[in-house]
Amino acid sequence: MDNTLARQQGGIADLPRAVLSAAYGVIDSASRVVAGDRVRTARGNAWEAICADRARADQRDEVRRHVAMIVTMPRVAKVKARSLT
């Protein structure tokens, strides 16, 4: 039948898909050249947020340790520490 011949050759509906696919490939390649293979993804954004949260938590812990050290210092050491700054 003639219907099988039309399916093998492809139709006009396949043309936009091919053009869009090629355009996507060109845009993707250009963005990788400009961005240097660093394409932002949801997973990458989430990992960066996790790392930033951990860094802030480490800084808070460090401040707490310093404050605890200052609070537990003897009075004489506190006066000496103030005179050094």
C-alpha positions in Angstrom: 0.0 0.0 0.0 1.0 3.6 -0.4 0.7 4.3 3.3 3.8 2.4 4.2 5.9 4.4 1.6 4.8 7.7 3.2 5.9 6.5 6.6 9.3 5.5 5.5 10.1 8.8 3.8 8.9 10.9 6.7 6.4 13.7 6.5 6.3 17.4 6.8 5.6 17.0 10.5 9.1 15.6 11.0 10.8 18.7 9.6 10.0 21.1 12.6 11.3 18.4 15.0 14.5 18.1 13.1 15.0 21.9 13.0 14.2 22.3 16.7 16.6 19.5 17.6 19.4 21.0 15.5 18.7 24.5 17.0 18.8 23.0 20.5 22.1 21.4 19.8 23.6 24.6 18.5 22.3 26.6 21.5 23.5 24.0 23.9 27.0 23.9 22.3 27.2 27.7 22.4 26.2 27.9 26.0 28.8 25.3 27.0 31.5 27.3 25.2 30.4 30.6 26.9 29.7 29.1 30.3 32.6 26.6 30.2 30.6 23.4 30.7 29.1 24.8 33.8 25.4 24.5 33.1 23.3 25.2 36.1 20.9 22.5 37.1 18.5 22.1 40.0 20.8 19.5 41.5 23.8 21.8 41.2 21.8 24.7 42.8 20.7 22.4 45.6 24.2 21.2 46.3 25.5 24.8 46.3 22.8 25.8 48.8 23.7 22.8 51.0 27.4 23.8 51.0 26.5 27.4 51.8 24.3 26.3 54.7 27.1 24.1 56.1 29.6 27.0 55.8 27.3 29.3 57.7 26.7 26.7 60.4 30.5 26.2 60.7 30.9 30.0 61.1 28.2 30.1 63.8 29.8 27.3 65.7 33.1 29.0 65.6 31.6 32.2 67.0 29.9 30.2 69.7 33.2 28.6 70.6 34.9 32.0 70.8 32.1 33.4 73.0 32.2 30.4 75.3 36.0 30.7 75.6 35.7 34.4 76.5 32.9 33.8 79.0 34.9 31.1 80.8 38.1 33.1 80.8 39.4 34.3 84.2 38.9 38.0 84.9 42.6 38.8 84.6 42.9 37.2 81.2 39.9 39.3 80.0 41.6 42.5 81.0 44.8 41.5 79.3 42.9 40.5 76.2 41.2 43.8 76.1 44.5 45.7 76.4 46.0 43.8 73.5 43.2 44.9 71.1 
